[in-house]
């Protein structure tokens, strides 16, 4: 009996990732290498290596970029101090921050400047959270769990914003705990949550409902949203594993499973999904069915520095 593969839809690149990668590609096309990028443009090793092959140079700090060169800011966003330092050094800044992240930055400024304590729900060490926190560090506190929410002490009114790559399921228990502890507050807008994060998690849940006992998530270890897809699959009752999509995965991983769910994080290229599906077919999982929970038609405008006239 042949095995079955359920393919999540949506999966792979979101609009913010598409935009960020296209910015780097266009700069390389227009100016030639090197084009310097502060931090990985997106959290996927395959994408980073491909862009390095075209002439992109990835650095962790803007001080590593020679004066006068192009400095692309990654999709995750940065604090104002990073931009100020880059400007002082005469770097030509091209901002590839996802527009959804920029929206949350604007909320952090607006709430803090109107006298609120800003409760930023997210992972403290994630690069997106570090950038958002940098908007108003003296008026913002990062909350990672309901326990931290219940321990928060303040006399100020509280406004909640979130890391965009969390899901509604991630955020709700923390926001509920804040409200139970501190009373009425400004809750995060529904569209603070990245549409792509929510859709990809919903697709994972749907695959498990449809019978996937094993879910393979293609992505890099550094990808927060890919790691979360593994956790969502496990919480739904499936076995789940993160794979990079390039190296061979352990044959024992497939033992005992007849229906496998296949998805990819928002920074993972579709070509890796095709490659893994082909390898699964070679191992007898040759029945492929797409499980669709949403259609995505989002497109973000490119910055003026690379927009073609």
Helices and strands as residue ranges (DSSP letters): E 4-9, H 15-31, E 35-38, H 45-54, E 56-59, G 62-64, E 70-73, H 80-88, E 92-95, H 99-113, E 117-121, H 127-133, G 137-139, E 140-143, H 146-151, E 158-162, H 168-182, G 190-192, H 195-209, E 214-218, H 224-235, E 239-243, G 251-254, E 259-264, H 270-282, E 287-292
